[in-house]
Amino acid sequence: MHLDITSRFPFAGGATFGDAGAYEVLSGRARYAVDPAHPGQAGITDIALAPKGPDGLVHFAGDVTILRPADPARGNRRIFFDWGNRGNKRAIQYFNDAPGSNDPRTAAHAGNGFLMRRGYTIVFGAWQGDLLAGDGRMLLDLPVAHENGHPIEGAVRVEYVGRTGVSVLPLSGWASTRSHPVVPGTPATLTRRRYADAPREVVPADQWSFSRVEGGAGLDMQGADRGTVPSRENFHVHAGFAPGWIYELIYTGAAPLVLGLAHAAVRDLVSHLRHDAGDLIGPIEQAYGWGRSQTGRAIRDFIYHGFNADTAGRRVFDGLLPHVAGAGRLNTARFANLTVAAGQQHEDHYEFADVFPFAYAPSTDHTTGHTDAILKRPATDPLVIHTQTATEYWQRRGSLVHTDTRGNDLPIPETVRIHLWSGSQHAASPTMGAPGYGICQNLENVVATSALFRATLDALDAWATDGTAPPASHIPTVANHTLVPYVIWRGQFPAIPGHAIPHGPSDHHLLDYGPRTAHGILDRQPPEVLTDKPYAILVPAVDADGNEIAGIRAPMVQAPLATYCGWNLRAPGQGHGAMHEFTGSTIPLPATETERAATYDPRPSVESRYPTQEAYQDAIAHAARTLAAERLLLEEDIQRARAAAANWHAPRHWLDL
């Protein structure tokens, strides 16, 4: 590969960060060329059908941004690679408690400066090839698969959840994401259903079309000037989508990208920076990577398919940090949509992502008899610290990361740690303001967890550098009765007045997509659900407050002002009662004993737990010190936790006692 740096400028106006000094931002493009016949490309769907250059190689290119010490000699000789979620730069936001930005350049974008103070060379490299330009996203330009000289055509299935006031969507479902254009004149079916497992209703052909609506600048005699324009990349439900209903479109699409080159891009970029870019970033001794949600799944898939060995057989990453991936991996099959989230209870329930093997340790799929593991190449596999929240156990089959498919505890490999961040939700903004309800029944989950990222990275660095073992895994287990079937959880959760509970976690069954073609393509759309072959999905046990017992309990969970859940329920008219995406809940405790008595709330009140605001702050600080003693929190974050607890953690919480 070849890296072209096209711009550079001082970061944060030249501000210095401890021993690492000032930082500099470098931006450019990486130009890749891979041999489709090399074993390192094995498993990339349609790699043999990608156009080749005169050199017989497959060529593609992507954006790269590097945030490095201006004097590389002052850095820590470590790469920290951010698998940008949907093309967005995320690492500084989460590790530094900074505002999110795809153009980090100011002192504000540095947040508390953690990654810079540690001296990391932070690398952002495009990996997702089906994104469209906009909002500063990192873009990877990939080739289209061809057969017999023409772009491939085939079945495409996409799901959409109706939203109020929406009548037109891109076929991909996302304005940020490339659609597979419909092949004119081919049959298509649109159905809708109230819930994921409800019967499908066919939407009559005269009620929708492959088109978009355009509005002009002026008005005609009937009102707004609008027109419906035929489109190969949009579809229009004439009367608008019914809120909360699940729409499923199956059509013949064209021009699939060779999406599996995503892994080759990350592998080749990081390998190049480690071994061939000393004049640019200085010598590198270790490389770490982090990704959350979609990119946590990408990391697990990257490891599973052997991409942590470069084409010369060298280890690429010494340690990896997949966060909130649940049991999923990445779907890079033909006509996949990488932006789509995977397999929730209501949204995208049958998306092809949660596929065996789920665990890092070897296990056997009882539905097929197949034995496999994510880690199976000891010579090049990285150290892994896998972190997930309460949400993943409810929406992303998180228990399968450390149980077999029947729900029995699995041994955790010596090179792996797995942590549940108890009572927190999938996306916990470090700079969160007052929570809202959105289209849910409960307030959004407010548990602050970003400090845990910092301690996790320090632990990984010590592990990879000198073999210092990180803290043991903190997970619920079947053996100690902290990982339980839903029916047990339901009996544990308190009967909080006026609050419904889920009817169970997002289930998981073997899906039959029909016979596989020579290229591993999934032909049956929608897939057949083999209901007689379920996987066991378990959830963390809870205490009398409804808060989870096991895992790493953040200070806000150890000293609660609420019941904090990884799930939230859709409101009436929005798919009532189904769990909503990756949203968690905050269900405030009764403020006073008077309120508790008036509402028949079984949970002790806030005033009975903390007689004063200062007592609450002391409880938070004590919890933080306990975590720091276990190396699960940094010493610098103890005072941050206490300060954030002032005024009852406003604006995340608000009390008037």
N, C-alpha and C positions, 0 to 999 in steps of 0.2 A: 504494500500500500504506500501511498504518498500523501503527506500532510502539507497543505498550503496554508500558511498563516497570512491573512489579509488585513488584519487590524490588531492594534494593541494600544492600551491606554492604562494609566494608573487607576487602581481600584480605591474607592472611598477617599478620593482626593489626596492620595498619598499617605493616609493615616497608617500608623504602625501597629502591629499586633504582637506584643511581647518579643520574644527572642526571634521570631520569624521576620520581624520588620514589616516593611511595606509590601503590598501585593500588586500584581499586574494582571490585567485581563487580556487574553489572547483569543482571537476568533479566526476561523477559517473553515476549510473544507478538507475532508479526508476522501481520497480517491482509492477505491478498492478494486482488486482484480483477483478472482479466485478460480482455481482449476476445478471444473465441475466433476472431474473424475477422481479427485484426491479423496482419500478416506475421511479427511476432516470435514468434507461437505456431505458425507453420507447422511441420509435422513432428512435433507432439505427437500420438501415437496416441490416437484417440478424443476429442480435445478438442471436436469438434462434438457428441459424445454425452454430454458432461458436463452435469448440471443447471445452469441459469442462474437468477440472481436477477432480481428485478423490473427491475434496471438492464441486463439482457441480458448481464451479466458472469458469469464462473465464479469462485466464491469458495472459498478454502481458507485454512488458517492453520497456523502452525508455531512451535515453541519457538525462542527466541533467548537466548543468553548473551553478554555483552560484558565483557571484562576490559580495563579502560582505566586510564590514569593518572588519579588522583583530580583532578589539575589538568591538564586536557587541553593547556594551553599548554606543559607540560613534556614532552609526548610528541613523537614524531618525525613526526607527521602522516601516518602510514601505517597502513592496515588490513592485518592478517594474518588471512585467513579460513581456518578449519579445516573442510574437508569431512569432518565426523566419520564415521569408518568404522563402518557399521552403527549409527549414532546415538550413537557414543561419542566423547568428546572425546579427541583424540590428540596435538595439536600440542605442548602443553607437555611431555607425556611424552617425546616424541622429540627436541625441540629443546633442552630444558632438563635432560635426563637425570633426569626426575622420575618418581615412582611414578604409574601410571595412575589417573585418577580422573575420574568424571563430575560431581563436585562439588568442583572445586578452590577451596580457601579458606584453607588453612593454609600456613605457611612451608615445610613439607616438600613441599607440592604445587608450590612454585616451583622445586624442584630447584636448579640452579646460577643461575637467574634470567636466563638469556640473553635471552629475548624481552622481558622487562621492562626489563632494563638497556639494551636497544636502543630502548626507548620505544614499542613497537608497541601499537596498539589491537587486541587479539585478539578475533575474532568467531567464535562458534560458532552456526551456523544450521541448523535441521533441513532436510533435503532428501529423506530417504528416507521414502516414504509408506506402506510396507507393514510397518512395525515395530509391535510391541505394547508397551504400557507395561511398565516394569520396569528395575531397575538404573540408574535415572537417565538412560535413553536420551533423546536429542532426538527429538521426535515431530512429524511433519508430517501433518495431517489432510487427506486428499484425497477428492474426490468419486468415486462409483462411476459407471461408464459405463452408460447406459440406452439401450434401443432399444424403440420402441413402448410406452413407459411402464413397462418392466420391466428389471431388471438383466440384462445380457447373459449368455448361456451359451455355452460352447464347450469345445474340447479343451484339457486341461491335462496336461502330462507333467512328472513329478518323479522324480529319482533319489536313492537313499539307499545308503550303504555300511553294511553290517551291523556292529553292535558287540556285544560280549559282554554278555549280560544284558539286552538291550533287546528288547521285543516290541511296544511301542506308540510311534508317532511322530505328531506333527501332520502334516497333508498337506503343509505347506510344508517339512517336514524340520527345522525350527528352532523351538524354544520361543519365541524372540524375534520371530518373523515370522508375520504374518497368513497364513492358509491361504485358498485359494479353496474355499468349501464345495461338496461334491459335490451334484449335482442328484439327488434321490431317484428311484430306478427306472430310471436310465440305466445302460448297460453300462460296465464297467470291466475293465481287464486288469492283472494284476501278474505281472511276469516277474523272473527273477534270472539272473545270469551271473557267472562267476568273474573275468573281465577285460573291459575296455571293448569289445574286439573279438571276444569269445567268443560263441558261439551263445546266444540267450535261451531259458531254460526257463520255461514257464508255471507259475505257482504255482496249484494247483487252488483253485477258488472256496471249497471247504469248509475251506481251511487259513488263510484270512484274512477280515477283515471291516472295514467302516467302523464302527469302535467304539473305545472306550477302556476301560481297566481301572481300576476304583476300589477302594481298600482301606479298609475300615472300621476303627474303633478297637479292636474286640474280636476274639475268636476264636470260631469255631464248633467243632463236634466233629471236623472234619477238618483244622483248622489255621487259617491266616489267613483272615479274613473279606474276600472279594473278590468283585467283580461286574463283568460286562462290560456296558457301556452303549452303545447305538447313538449314533453321532456323525457329524455331517456334516463335521467338521474333523479327524478322526483316523482312522488305520487301524491294525489289530492283526494281526500275524502270530502265530497262536496258539502255535506252538512256539518263537517267538523268531527273530530275524534271525540268519542264519549269519554269523559274523565275516568281514569282508573281501569278502563277496559284494556285487555291485552289484544293487540292486533298482530296477526301473523301474515306476512306476505311471502308467497313462494312464486318465483318467476325464473325465467332463463336469463342469466346474466352473461357478461363477456369480460374478457381482458383481466384475468386474475394476476396479481403480482406474485412474485416469488418471495413470499413474506419470511420464509425461514432464513433468508440471508441476514435477518436481524441479528442472529447469534454470531454469524461470521463477522459482522461489522464490529460488534463489541470485542470479540476475541482478537481480531487483527489490530484494532486501534490500541487496545491496552497493551498487547504484546509489543507493538511498535514503540509505544512510549516507554516501556520497560527496558527495551533492548537497543533501540536505534534512535533515540531522541535525546541523548544526553546533552547535546549542545543547546537544546531548547528548554528542558526542564531540569537538567542536572541528573546525576545518578539516582536510580530508584532501587530500593532494597525490598519493599513490600508493596503489594497492590490489594486494596480492599474495594468492595462494591456494595451498594445499598440500593434497594428499590422497595416501593410500597404499593400494595394492592396489585394492579395490573403488572407492575414491574417486579414485584415480589414473585409473582407467578412466572415472569420471564426468567428470573434468576434460577428458580427451581427447574425450569425446562432447560435452561442453558447447561446446568450441571448434569441433568439426566441424559442429555444427548451427547455429552462428552466434549462440549466446547470449551471446557476449562483447560484443555490441552491445545496449544497452538499447533500450527502445521509442522513445526519442528519437534513436537512432542513435549514442549516445556509447559509447566504450570503457568496459567495466566493470572488468576487471583489466588492470593494466599488465604483470604478470608472473605466470606460473603454474609450479608445481613438482609435476608428477605423479611419484609414486614407486611403484616396483614394480607398474606397470600392465601391463607387458609390451606386447604388440601389441593389447591389448583395448580395447574401448569398453563402453558400458553398454547392456544390453538393457532397453528400456522398452516393448516391444511388449505387446499385450494378453495378460493372464494370465502376465506375467513374474514372476519372484521375484528381487528385487534383492539379497537376502542371499546367494544362491547364488554361490559362486565359479565361475570360468569355465575350462572346457576343459583340465583337467589330464589326465595320462596315465590315471589310474584313476578319479578322482572327477569327475563332471559333464563327462565328456569331450566330449559333444555339446551342451553348453550354448551357446546363441546369444549369443556375446560377441565372439569374435575374428573380426571381419568386415572386409573391405576397405572403405576404405583403412586400412592399418596404419601407414603412415609419414607424417611431417609434410610431406615433400617429395612432389611429384607423382610418381606411378608408375602403371604399367599392370598390371592383373591379367591374367596370361597365360591364365587359365582362362576369362575372359569377354571380354577385350579392352577392359574399362572402365578409364578413366584418372581418378584422383581423388587428393586429398590431404586431410590433416586441416587444414592451414593453407591457406586460399584467400580470405581477406578481409583484405588488407593494411591497410586503413584502421582495422580494429578488432581484428585478431588480436593476442594478447599475445606478449611474449617468453616463451620456454619453456626451462626446464632440466629435462630428463627424466632421471631416475636409476633404475637397475634393478640388481638383484643377479644373481649367477650363477643363482639359481633360475629367473628369468624366461626364460633361454635354454633351460632344460630343460623347464619346465612351462608357460610362457606365451608361447612363440614370440617371445621377445625379439629375435631377429635380424631379424625383419620390421619392426622399428621403423626400421632403417637399411639394409635391403636391399630389392630388389624381390622379387616372388613367385617368381622363378627362383633367387634367392640371389646376385644381383650387388649390389655396393656402390652405395648411392644417395648423391648429394650431400646434405649437411645444410644446410638453409636458414640464412642469416646470422642470423636471429632465434631460432635453436634451438641448444641444446647438449644432447648425449646422453652420459651417463656410465655405464659398467659399474662397480659397486662389487665388485671382483674377489673371488672366493672366499667371498662372504657369502651368507646366506640371506634369503629373502623377509621374514621378521619377525625383526629382531634387537633384542631387548629391551635398552634402555640399562642396566637394573639387573639383568641376568641373574645368576643364581646358578650352582650346579653343573649341568651338562647331564645329561639322562637319555636313555634309549633310547625310551621310549614303546612304540609297537608297531613300531618300526623296527629295522633290523639294526645301525646305527651310532649313536654318540652324536650328539646334535643339534649343529649348527654353532654355534660360539662366537665368531666374529669380531665385534669391536666396531666399529660404523660410525657411531654417533650423532653424533660430532664432525663428520662430513662434512656433516650437515644444516646446521650453523651456518655453515660456510664457504660453502655453496651459497647460503643466503639472503643473506649479505652480498654475494656476487658478483652476485646478481640485483638487489639494491637499487642497487648502484653502476651496473649496466648500465642500469636503468630511469631512474635519477636524472640521471646526467650522461654516459651513453654509454660509460662505461669497459667495455671488452670483458671478459667473463668468461674464465676459462681455456678453452682449446680442448677440444673433445669428446675424451673418453678412452674409446674403444670398440675392440673387436676388429674387424678388417676382413679381407675376402677378399684385398685387394691385398697386405697384408703377412703373409699366411698365419697370422694370429692368430684368424681366424674360419673354422672348418673343418667339413666334413661329419662326422657321427658316426663313420664308419669310420676317418677319420684320427685323431680324438680317441682312439678305442679303442686304436690303436697307440701313442699317446703316453702314455697313463695307465699309471703303474707297476703292476707285478704285486705288489700288497701281499698278503702271506699272509693267508688267511682272510677276504678281503673281496671280495664280488661287486660288479659294476658294472651300471648300467642297460643295457637292451637297445636304448636309443636315447632321444632326447628325445621329448616329447609331439608326435606328428605333427599335421598339419593338412591336411584335404581340403575341397573345396567340398562343402557340405551342401545337399541339396535338400529344402526344406520344403513343396514343392508350390506350386500357383498362389497368388499373393498376392491377397487380397481388396482391395476398394476402400480399406480402412483399413490395408493393409499387414500384415494378420494372417498368421501362419505356420500353415498348416492341417495339414501332414503330420506326424504324431507317431507313432513317432520319425522323424526325418529320414532320408532315404536318403543314404548316404555314397558320393560319387562317387569311387571309389578310383583312377580313371584320371586324376584331376585334382589331384595333390598340390601343396602349396606347399613350397618348399625351406626347411627349418628347420636352421640351423647353430648350432654351439656354440663357445665360446671354447677356443682351444688351450691346452695346459698344459705346464709344465716337467717336469723329471725327478722332482720331488716330487709331481706331480699338481696343483700350484697354477697358477691361470690367469696367463698372461703379460701380457695387455693389460688396460687399464682403470685405474681408481684403486685401487691396492693399499694397503689400510689397513695401519697399522703391524704388526698381527698377521700379515698375509699377507707383508709384506716380510721380517719376521723370524719365520719360522714355527716352531711347536712341533708342527705336524700338517699333514696334507693337509686342506684345507678345501674342501668341495664344496657346490654349490647343490642337490644331490639327495640323497635318502636312500631306502632300499628297505624295503618292508614285510616284516615278519618272517613266518616260516612260520605258517600258520593265520590270517593277516590280509591275504590277497591277495599271497602270497609273491612277491617279486621285482619287483612293480610299484613305481614311484616313489610316495612317500607325500606327498600334499597339497603343501605349500610348505616342507617340512622339508629342511634341508641336513645335511651330515655333518661331523663332526670325526673324523679317523682319525689318532690320535697317532703321531708319529714314534717309532722305537725310542729309549728313554732312553739306552742305552749301546751301545758297540760290541759288547759281549758279547751283549746282547739282540739286536742286529742280526744277528750271526752265527748265533745260536741259532734265529732265526725266518726266516732267509734273506730279510730285508727289503732291498729294493734302495735304500732311502732312507738317506742319512747320518744318524747318530744325533744326538740333542740335545747330548750331551757333546762331540761333534766340532765342533759349530757354535759353542757357547757354553761356554767352559771354566768359567765361574762364573755364578751368578745375576745378578751385577752386569753381566757382559758381555752377558747377554740384555737387561737394562734399557737398557744403552747402545745396543744395536742397535735397540730399539724407539724410543728418543729420536731416534736418527739418522734413522730412517724418518719420524718425525713432523716433524722439521725439514725434510726434503726435501719433504714435502707442503706445509708452510707456505710454503716458498720459491716454490711454484707457485700459491699462493693456494687450495689445496685443503684447507687446515686452518688454523685460527686459531692465533696465537701462544699464546693462553691454554691451548690444548689440548695443547701439547707436553709441559708438565709433568704434565698429567693422564694422558697416555699413559704416561709413564715411571713415575708412581706406581702406575698400575693393573698394571704389569708386575712389581711386587714379588712375590716368592715364586712365580715362574713363572706369573703371571697367575691365581693362585688367586682364587676357586673355579672359574673357567671352565676352567682347566687345573690339574693337580696333578702335581708331579714330586718324587721323593725321590732326589737325586743326592749 
